[in-house]
Amino acid sequence: MQAPTRTARTAGVLFLLTFVSAITGAALYAPLLTDPDYIIGPGADTRILLGAVCELVLIITNIGTAVVLFPVLRHHSETAAVGYFAARIVECTFIAVGILSILAVVTLRQTAGPDAAEYLPVARALVAVHGWTFLLGPGFVVGIGNGLLLAFLMYRSHLVPRPMALLGLIGGPLMSMSGVAVLFGAYGQSSIPSALATLPEIIWEASLGIYLTVVGFRRPRDAETTGTGAQESRAPRS
């Protein structure tokens, strides 16, 4: 079965939008996440709210990738396809909780008034909640969903070059294991070991988005000519 080109291109664009919205949202959040005394300072509330909008876009595009790809992927392994869809939902749930924690800090800054200093422990706790949601969602669940499950489906289906999918099969579990290491304090979430562990997954997702947008899904004869479709080439032709 040849997957529609439109589906591939739509999924590719959605993957690229997840990168843009995630990076932009993190950059916009920076004043709040890096300033432990944010609620008693001048604030940058408009910037933070724009960051929340970016993360809402991230949720939409994350779920969009699963919705668009599911009809195609289910033909190759319905169990893995459902697992990928579920992983996207869980990831987005963590992201939504993180958004709420950030918006709560903004509300504290705007309403606390002269007693704002008394709420500093609450604000810092809410920022910590955001940090944990980032670790457990984009830092752990993504390795299972976008990494292991999606790469397995792409590897099995030949819809993208197998070496590309293999990068996801390696990078996904590595990213999830790194998340567990951070959870137990082996190293920091923004440390060099963490960055190195997540790099293969980032390359896999970026290359997938670019490939689907520019090339689309591979056709069966493409797999045959590269030697990965030997089984298809041996099949009787009508």
KELUMBA-76469 format. One line per field, with one value per residue: residue number from 1; x negated, y negated, z negated of N, C-alpha, C in turn. Coordinates in steps of 0.001 Angstrom, whole numbers, plus 500000, padded with zeros to 6 digits. Each point is the difference from the previous one (the first is absolute). Example, Ala and Ser with C-alpha at 12.3 -4.5 7.8 and 13.67 -1.06 7.14 Angstrom:
2
pos [1/2]
n_c1 [486810/500350]
n_c2 [505690/498950]
n_c3 [492200/500720]
ca_c1 [500890/499180]
ca_c2 [498810/498810]
ca_c3 [500000/499940]
c_c1 [499100/500770]
c_c2 [498800/498910]
c_c3 [500000/499270]
END
This chain:
238
pos [1/2/3/4/5/6/7/8/9/10/11/12/13/14/15/16/17/18/19/20/21/22/23/24/25/26/27/28/29/30/31/32/33/34/35/36/37/38/39/40/41/42/43/44/45/46/47/48/49/50/51/52/53/54/55/56/57/58/59/60/61/62/63/64/65/66/67/68/69/70/71/72/73/74/75/76/77/78/79/80/81/82/83/84/85/86/87/88/89/90/91/92/93/94/95/96/97/98/99/100/101/102/103/104/105/106/107/108/109/110/111/112/113/114/115/116/117/118/119/120/121/122/123/124/125/126/127/128/129/130/131/132/133/134/135/136/137/138/139/140/141/142/143/144/145/146/147/148/149/150/151/152/153/154/155/156/157/158/159/160/161/162/163/164/165/166/167/168/169/170/171/172/173/174/175/176/177/178/179/180/181/182/183/184/185/186/187/188/189/190/191/192/193/194/195/196/197/198/199/200/201/202/203/204/205/206/207/208/209/210/211/212/213/214/215/216/217/218/219/220/221/222/223/224/225/226/227/228/229/230/231/232/233/234/235/236/237/238]
n_c1 [499155/500254/499313/501074/499571/501279/500251/499046/500381/501257/499664/499289/500959/500866/499155/499843/501332/499897/499012/500629/501155/499339/499178/500991/500804/498986/499740/501284/499944/498886/500590/501058/499521/499360/501102/499354/499752/500439/500720/498782/499716/499441/499513/500407/501142/499972/498702/500269/500992/499138/499142/501014/500217/498680/500100/501018/499256/499049/500951/500484/498771/499720/501197/499780/498737/500495/500867/499082/499062/500931/500797/498807/499623/501311/499739/499029/500653/501215/499404/498953/500902/500770/498895/499669/501237/500007/498799/500517/501071/499245/499200/501088/500366/498781/499999/501246/499577/498953/500870/500817/498898/499621/501193/499905/498748/500432/500973/499101/499198/501092/500211/498747/499714/500123/500852/499522/499147/501173/500237/498798/500170/501205/499534/499028/500969/500724/498913/499848/501304/499807/498951/500780/500970/499036/499523/501191/500352/499531/499675/501174/501256/499416/499076/501101/500704/499442/499318/500221/501227/499848/498797/500532/501048/499180/499280/501091/500504/498715/500813/498943/498835/499672/498887/500910/500825/498875/499794/501293/499766/498901/500337/501125/499598/499004/500928/500788/498944/499691/501294/499876/498864/500624/501019/498995/499824/499920/500782/499733/501217/499287/499545/498700/499928/500855/499273/498907/500675/500388/498747/499782/500766/499308/498864/500438/500500/498889/499227/500806/500059/498698/499736/500919/499511/498747/499881/500553/500999/499158/499831/500805/500014/500139/500782/500608/499897/500323/500694/500834/500331/499036/500695/500173/498694/500026/500881/500936/499840/501086]
n_c2 [501195/499124/499503/499234/499324/499643/501247/500429/499169/500316/501292/499852/499254/500895/500930/499304/499900/501291/500066/499313/500601/501158/499730/499485/500980/500864/499373/499995/501226/499787/498793/500768/500847/498910/499362/500435/498716/500739/500532/499695/500391/499334/501250/501029/499620/498964/499939/500151/499143/499304/500240/499685/498976/499811/500199/499157/499241/500149/499827/498991/499563/500190/499642/498908/500131/500268/498985/499225/500457/499942/499432/499421/499623/499902/499808/499434/499400/500497/500993/499989/499968/500847/500726/499744/500261/501062/500285/499636/500697/500987/499895/499869/501035/500517/499738/500469/500974/500098/499898/500829/500692/499782/500266/500977/500129/499860/500830/500743/499791/500271/500959/500384/499003/499204/501013/499592/499398/499922/499739/499534/500641/499448/498799/500163/500397/498989/499251/500548/499788/498797/499898/500503/499183/499097/500411/500126/498834/498811/500193/500600/499533/498885/500417/500257/498861/498795/500482/500803/499543/498692/500052/500801/499183/498970/500642/500427/498797/499654/499299/500169/499476/501260/499538/499229/501023/500590/498782/500064/501187/499375/498879/500640/501285/499512/499305/501074/500754/499018/500016/501325/499870/499076/500823/500874/498874/500868/499158/498754/499464/498950/501152/500119/500876/499166/498962/500688/500332/498735/499796/501319/499865/498923/500613/501078/499255/499272/501061/500563/498895/499827/501278/500061/498828/500347/501212/500069/500879/500952/500197/501059/499458/498928/500730/500420/498785/499813/501082/499063/500107/500821/500000/498657/499926/500901/499114/500920/499631/499273]
n_c3 [500000/500930/499002/499778/501041/500106/499632/500823/500957/499717/499878/501119/500528/499532/500418/501114/499992/499672/500885/500940/499719/499919/501009/500725/499608/500131/501153/500258/499526/500661/500105/500159/500890/500364/499686/498910/500249/500987/499032/499528/501223/501003/500147/500709/499424/500822/499766/498720/500139/500745/499008/499179/500815/500003/498707/500086/500810/499084/499098/500713/500236/498709/499582/500747/499582/498794/500086/500585/499172/499064/500932/500143/498779/499822/501276/499307/499032/499871/499364/500819/500993/499333/499800/501267/500390/499188/500488/501166/499673/499525/501051/500746/499266/500056/501305/500021/499197/500810/500994/499365/499730/501249/500478/499114/500417/501237/499683/499383/501015/500707/499109/499795/500833/498923/499966/501164/499165/499377/501282/499681/498832/500062/500367/499102/499194/500458/499899/498798/499845/500542/499189/499043/500372/500108/498839/499407/500562/500416/498730/499808/499973/500404/499143/499283/500096/500088/498946/498979/499675/500173/499466/499075/499941/499992/499102/499379/500185/499814/499222/499234/500385/500040/500553/500590/500263/500402/500454/500360/500526/500319/500634/500338/499943/500747/500659/500044/500282/500843/500361/499972/500694/500721/500095/500106/500687/501013/500639/500321/500070/499642/499523/500187/498977/499410/500385/499667/498904/500040/500360/499865/498922/499659/500350/499339/499043/499967/500136/499103/499266/500174/499736/499052/499600/500195/499467/498788/499994/499684/501285/500177/501219/499177/499192/501147/500523/498715/500417/499537/501274/499602/498912/500157/500303/498989/499597/500277/501247/499893]
ca_c1 [500845/499224/500574/500198/498956/500512/499867/498590/499611/500670/499302/498690/500159/500368/498787/499155/500654/499750/498682/500065/500800/499325/498824/500462/500614/498945/499281/500873/500140/498714/499947/500669/499352/498639/500021/500739/500788/500764/501281/499811/499284/500828/500738/500074/501191/500447/499093/500321/501281/499719/499387/501076/500671/499127/500124/501303/499768/499238/500947/500806/499183/499647/501144/500224/499130/500538/501270/499747/499238/500630/500608/498945/499172/500759/499923/498730/500120/501027/499622/498984/500604/500801/499044/499459/501072/500150/498818/500174/500990/499361/499042/500733/500565/498917/499773/501125/499783/498928/500574/500806/499120/499408/501061/500285/498961/500370/501135/499459/499292/500949/501022/499467/499840/498859/499659/499495/498848/500487/500392/498832/499890/501038/499601/498867/500522/500686/498948/499458/500981/499761/498770/500265/500840/499135/499168/500773/500697/499021/498728/500083/501036/499649/499073/500781/500947/499356/498783/500095/501184/500113/498872/500284/501014/499387/499018/500713/500819/499160/500542/498829/498799/499796/498972/500600/500837/499114/499555/501052/500027/498903/500105/501162/499686/498903/500575/500800/499074/499398/501005/499976/498754/500222/500966/499295/498916/498693/499508/501051/500768/499365/498574/499451/500443/501403/500072/499476/500933/501215/499676/500475/501456/500286/499645/501009/501265/499798/499813/501297/500840/499495/500158/501410/500434/499346/500045/501219/499752/499347/500849/499458/498876/498812/499401/499422/498755/498942/499724/500778/501315/499785/501177/500978/499562/500174/501424/500529/500677/501195]
ca_c2 [498805/498769/498975/498747/498988/498907/500397/499888/498596/499404/500470/499362/498605/500000/500289/498806/499007/500342/499458/498540/499573/500392/499159/498633/499962/500060/498721/498980/500284/499852/499075/500567/501230/499748/499006/500552/498936/499407/499379/498715/499125/499289/500993/499962/500840/500163/500963/501318/500413/500422/501322/500955/500202/500874/501364/500487/500413/501242/501067/500248/500641/501336/500891/500052/500998/501326/500152/500103/501209/501231/500845/500646/500875/501133/501120/500692/500561/499202/499860/498953/498733/499536/499607/498691/499016/499826/499292/498594/499448/499887/498901/498731/499796/499406/498635/499179/499737/499006/498701/499529/499571/498721/498983/499743/499067/498681/499525/499597/498723/498930/499831/500056/498639/499757/501235/500964/500753/501136/501079/500488/501461/500580/499762/500864/501364/500114/500093/501357/500884/499894/500733/501435/500369/499994/501201/501227/499986/499932/500621/501455/500624/499812/501059/501211/499805/499551/500763/501449/500495/499449/500482/501404/500031/499532/501017/501188/499683/499461/498720/499122/500844/500741/499403/498882/500562/500637/498937/499855/501202/499855/498741/499950/500602/499264/498791/500382/500392/498768/499386/500711/499617/498661/500167/500479/499087/500363/498750/499019/500088/499156/500330/500539/501384/500001/499506/501029/501122/499625/499554/500900/499885/498718/500144/500888/499298/498931/500602/500550/498894/499473/501023/500129/498768/499819/501205/500786/501407/500776/500931/501364/500250/499362/500968/501090/499591/499828/501286/500224/500516/501268/500840/499510/500271/501425/500311/500166/498841/500366]
ca_c3 [500000/500073/499131/500725/499850/499176/498597/499634/499939/498842/498803/499964/499581/498582/499235/499995/499143/498595/499672/499942/498851/498763/499802/499760/498668/498979/500001/499422/498570/499316/498857/498829/499567/499521/498918/498858/499374/501097/499631/499319/500925/500981/500777/501462/500086/501383/500609/499449/500572/501372/499882/499753/501284/500790/499499/500451/501384/499901/499694/501199/501031/499513/500213/501435/500631/499704/500712/501436/500327/499508/501039/500784/499174/499458/500937/499796/498651/499340/498591/499892/500414/498856/498977/500375/499779/498556/499495/500335/499069/498694/500104/500028/498660/499205/500480/499533/498573/499936/500365/498873/498913/500402/499948/498585/499530/500531/499201/498700/500139/500311/498966/498635/499492/499106/499272/500980/499482/499221/500910/500735/499984/500861/501386/500326/500095/501287/501017/499878/500650/501444/500295/499967/501148/501177/499936/500159/501281/501095/499667/499821/500823/501415/500383/500232/501092/501243/500224/500152/500701/501348/500799/500310/501062/501231/500400/500474/501166/501084/500455/500064/500036/498752/499133/499283/498936/499028/499099/499004/499161/499045/499272/499116/498698/499375/499425/498840/498933/499492/499144/498719/499337/499446/498906/498810/499646/500547/500578/500173/501230/501013/499994/501239/500218/500406/501374/500892/500017/500725/501355/501067/500130/500657/501418/500590/500196/500979/501324/500400/500431/501272/501036/500373/500650/501300/500822/499792/499703/501052/500731/499910/500904/499448/499074/500768/500639/498994/499386/498787/500368/500682/499861/500934/501363/500269/500012/501373/500556/500771]
c_c1 [499121/500691/500119/498888/500463/499876/498570/499594/500631/499301/498640/500071/500349/498792/499096/500608/499826/498648/500070/500737/499319/498810/500411/500618/498969/499243/500841/500177/498764/500001/500628/499240/498620/499932/500813/500877/500920/501231/499821/499208/500942/500804/499890/501215/500478/499151/500316/501300/499843/499324/501041/500778/499184/500120/501381/499924/499236/500924/500804/499191/499550/501120/500277/499140/500560/501289/499761/499330/500721/500618/498982/499263/500739/499957/498724/499883/500992/499660/498992/500572/500860/499081/499396/501030/500149/498817/500092/500987/499378/498997/500707/500671/498954/499758/501103/499868/498904/500484/500783/499130/499371/501037/500364/498961/500311/501148/499555/499326/500973/500957/499449/499820/498796/499574/499378/498859/500428/500318/498830/499848/501026/499606/498849/500432/500707/499002/499365/500941/499802/498740/500213/500872/499177/499128/500801/500741/499019/498687/500032/500991/499682/499050/500711/500872/499329/498770/500286/501171/500085/498864/500190/500991/499413/498970/500699/500715/499200/500505/498925/498770/499722/498870/500531/500846/499158/499468/501034/500076/498894/500207/501155/499739/498879/500515/500810/499122/499309/500972/500050/498747/500123/500934/499315/498743/498635/499319/501193/500688/499391/498498/499563/500400/501460/500149/499526/500968/501257/499738/500470/501509/500382/499705/501028/501301/499868/499866/501304/500919/499571/500240/501449/500500/499462/500236/501345/499651/499293/501017/499386/498808/498725/499280/499328/498635/498868/499721/500793/501357/499888/501231/501065/499615/500168/501463/500483/500747/501181/499943]
c_c2 [498757/498927/498692/499006/498871/500320/499835/498550/499309/500398/499328/498560/499920/500300/498776/498907/500330/499455/498490/499544/500343/499093/498565/499865/500006/498681/498904/500182/499607/499024/500570/501210/499767/499008/500545/498969/499317/499230/498686/499026/499319/500940/499798/500828/500223/501029/501418/500519/500432/501370/501076/500286/500921/501454/500586/500450/501319/501183/500371/500744/501393/500992/500138/501031/501408/500261/500235/501327/501297/500849/500737/501043/501233/501211/500811/500593/499145/499782/498877/498640/499421/499539/498641/498897/499713/499230/498512/499333/499797/498845/498650/499700/499377/498545/499076/499663/498950/498605/499417/499496/498641/498877/499667/499044/498586/499407/499540/498633/498835/499695/499924/498618/499861/501244/501054/500851/501227/501205/500534/501526/500687/499854/500916/501461/500221/500085/501400/501018/499974/500782/501507/500440/500031/501257/501249/500065/500000/500716/501504/500647/499879/501094/501312/499852/499650/500806/501447/500435/499480/500481/501469/500110/499551/501001/501200/499751/499559/498647/498917/500898/500643/499445/498816/500505/500647/498978/499761/501186/499959/498773/499937/500616/499273/498738/500318/500422/498785/499269/500648/499632/498618/500075/500401/499190/500361/498797/499091/500116/499174/500242/500548/501464/500089/499551/501057/501170/499692/499624/500963/499926/498703/500091/500869/499251/498900/500572/500593/498891/499453/500992/500107/498763/499897/501191/500710/501426/500662/500910/501390/500227/499305/500941/501132/499615/499802/501288/500274/500573/501317/500873/499573/500350/501465/500372/500125/498759/500454/499385]
c_c3 [500000/499171/500768/499697/499088/498514/499520/499831/498793/498708/499874/499533/498517/499119/499923/499124/498518/499553/499809/498752/498680/499703/499678/498617/498893/499910/499343/498494/499188/498825/498733/499454/499396/498837/498827/499296/501008/499515/499242/500872/500980/500883/501495/500396/501435/500727/499518/500590/501452/500015/499757/501279/500894/499540/500295/501455/500029/499714/501246/501059/499573/500266/501495/500692/499788/500780/501490/500356/499640/501108/500856/499171/499506/500922/499804/498601/499230/498530/499810/500374/498877/498874/500282/499754/498503/499408/500285/499038/498619/499996/499917/498664/499085/500411/499489/498522/499826/500356/498837/498858/500314/499918/498558/499402/500485/499197/498615/500084/500175/498844/498573/499384/499091/499218/500907/499450/499207/500880/500817/499938/500898/501466/500403/500112/501333/501152/499969/500640/501512/500391/500033/501175/501282/500036/500346/501330/501157/499703/499843/500959/501488/500471/500293/501241/501322/500324/500319/500876/501435/500888/500377/501157/501335/500530/500631/501320/501216/500504/500052/500059/498647/499127/499201/498837/498915/498996/498902/499056/498949/499119/499027/498633/499267/499314/498748/498831/499404/499084/498627/499212/499370/498803/498701/499686/500524/500640/500250/501353/501124/500091/501356/500209/500445/501449/500997/500132/500803/501456/501095/500213/500704/501495/500715/500294/501045/501409/500508/500522/501356/501136/500458/500729/501418/500929/499917/499615/501176/500668/499941/500908/499547/499053/500758/500566/499017/499243/498753/500303/500721/499965/500996/501448/500376/500094/501432/500423/500834/501391]
END
